[in-house]
Structures are given as C-alpha cells and as structure tokens.
Amino acid sequence: QVQLVESGGGLVQAGGSLRLSCAASGSIFSTNPLLPLGWYRQAPGKQRELVARISGVGTTNYADSGKGRFTISRDNAKNTVYLQMSSLKPEDTAVYYCNTRVFKLGNWHDYWGQGTQVTVSS
C-alpha cells in the first residue's frame, strides 16, 4: 500500500553535509499525495526518535537536536521527501528512516522505509 525507499546515507566527517531522499509510492499515495512525511533515526542501543516531519502543505516540525542544522522539504510532484543535514556531529550517527502515517479504520498506521545509514566520523 505504501513503499518508502531512502537513499543518500553514507560516511561523512564531522562538520560535513549530507542530503537524504525518500521516494514514496503505492496505492495510498496515489489517492492521497499529501500524506505527512517524516524522518526518524535510531542509533545503536537507543530508541527510534523523530528528526523532522513535514505536512502535505509544507508545515515543518523539528526535534531540538536538528534545529538550525537540518532542513526537511518535499516535492509533491515526485512524492519525495528530503532531509538536508549540515554541520553534522558524531552523535548524528544512526540509521535514518523515512515515515508516513495513514489514518484508516479508526487508527493511525505507520509505514517505514528500510533505513539508510549515516555515519559521522570525528
């Protein structure tokens, strides 16, 4: 129903930049291309946490850890969400996951991509 495919992760030195992309597809997106999209991350031994999210009309929300350094954006024509990360720190090292949420049958349903590894070396 929803497929999310991330790309753009990799190894970068502290202070560097990366741009992550997530292409969304599937029948749910075909009928509702303005679904909210977000980025989460999970470091080893830690819980998955919100990085940033964006509504279908472009309203954004950031976790404190990324404010001023990360920018989330989306291209609705391409069903793609981006996360531009700059001034990266070693503590940003994690697997980054793309997410969308769909409300159906009275409940919210989360969909996740497979994740992309971001490693920031000191």
Salt bridges, closest charged atoms under 4 A:
GLU49 OE2 - ARG41 NE 2.76
ASP64 OD1 - LYS67 NZ 3.20
ASP92 OD1 - ARG41 NH1 2.90
ASP92 OD2 - ARG69 NH1 2.75
ASP110 OD1 - ARG101 NE 2.91
